[in-house]
Amino acid sequence: GNSVTQMEGPVTLSEEAFLTINCTYTATGYPSLFWYVQYPGEGLQLLLKATKADDKGSNKGFEATYRKETTSFHLEKGSVQVSDSAVYFCALSDQGAGKSTFGDGTTLTVKP
Amino acid sequence: DTGVSQNPRHKITKRGQNVTFRCDPISEHNRLYWYRQTLGQGPEFLTYFQNEAQLEKSRLLSDRFSAERPKGSFSTLEIQRTEQGDSAMYLCASSLGADRRNQPQHFGDGTRLSIL
């Protein structure tokens, strides 16, 4: 079956540091890949997505590239802010039902 | 776009009682999904609907769980004879589907269930 493996956290960075959160996946076919973010006390929000190999998703300074050869979708941001503190989830959805398989989440804390 | 709405936000009940949660999806979305999330883990798929038809159920969904989506609008998730292990956050999501593949899911804020 499908699976998503995320870099274990928690991750603590200073403001303006570079962020990478690793994500690798196992899937049949050609899934779509997503990063969701969950701020304290809130629901999951879509951060970015990529639907085919070599696509780059980007939003709010975050980027991730769909790498089919390495089955990866690593999340990056060049300069994090305190407001980026949240839990980040990598996910894939299959082509049929569209149901999503999530990683276990990575908690990011950014200190001023 | 008023977003996905879930009620109640919190539910505390005694073991053995029945509980029902409601989800109101984004109005034009024909797909609706239920997930369960426990502390420190990502959401796990439970079931999904295309309009009013329930098309897939996870093996996580025991016989005590039932979901409905009458008329293809709101959905309810009922848990009968609740057990301690049912304590979790129950998330609802909706999306466009069918001819529109790879659409992202929009999540509600969830219903947190605590079993005493």
Chai-1 contact restraints between the chains, C-beta under 6 A:
chainA,res_idxA,chainB,res_idxB,connection_type,confidence,min_distance_angstrom,max_distance_angstrom,comment,restraint_id
A,S32,B,N102,contact,1.0,0.0,6.0,A-B,restraint_1
A,G43,B,F107,contact,1.0,0.0,6.0,A-B,restraint_2
A,G43,B,G108,contact,1.0,0.0,6.0,A-B,restraint_3
A,G43,B,D109,contact,1.0,0.0,6.0,A-B,restraint_4
A,G43,B,G110,contact,1.0,0.0,6.0,A-B,restraint_5
A,L44,B,F107,contact,1.0,0.0,6.0,A-B,restraint_6
A,L46,B,P104,contact,1.0,0.0,6.0,A-B,restraint_7
A,K49,B,P104,contact,1.0,0.0,6.0,A-B,restraint_8
A,T51,B,N102,contact,1.0,0.0,6.0,A-B,restraint_9
A,F89,B,G42,contact,1.0,0.0,6.0,A-B,restraint_10
A,A97,B,Y48,contact,1.0,0.0,6.0,A-B,restraint_11
A,A97,B,E56,contact,1.0,0.0,6.0,A-B,restraint_12
A,G98,B,G97,contact,1.0,0.0,6.0,A-B,restraint_13
A,K99,B,F45,contact,1.0,0.0,6.0,A-B,restraint_14
A,K99,B,Y48,contact,1.0,0.0,6.0,A-B,restraint_15
A,F102,B,G42,contact,1.0,0.0,6.0,A-B,restraint_16
A,F102,B,P43,contact,1.0,0.0,6.0,A-B,restraint_17
A,G103,B,G42,contact,1.0,0.0,6.0,A-B,restraint_18
A,D104,B,Q41,contact,1.0,0.0,6.0,A-B,restraint_19
A,D104,B,G42,contact,1.0,0.0,6.0,A-B,restraint_20
A,G105,B,G42,contact,1.0,0.0,6.0,A-B,restraint_21
